[in-house]
């Protein structure tokens, strides 16, 4: 048995119950890959309306847009992750990585004697 910590991060603005976390991060990555909120939601098994609700709520709590929306037309609409959205996602992923590394180190220090060679 090998132990490994699993740390998930959720960022909240003061007094706001919704924030930025693993779900919105994955949604932004998928939007970046597909160019479409609808396609990203479908890949995640989420309704389009739920995706919109999550995004709007997160944007309100952060105070900036995560997506640039393009309405339909001859070639359809789409969504582009804004520079603020890209920066938010990149910083979030760096924080995840650093906390994972710190968690692994702390796990070794705290539980290494109980589980020698398994942390």
Order of alpha helices (4+ residues) and beta strands (2+ residues): alpha-alpha-alpha-beta-beta-alpha
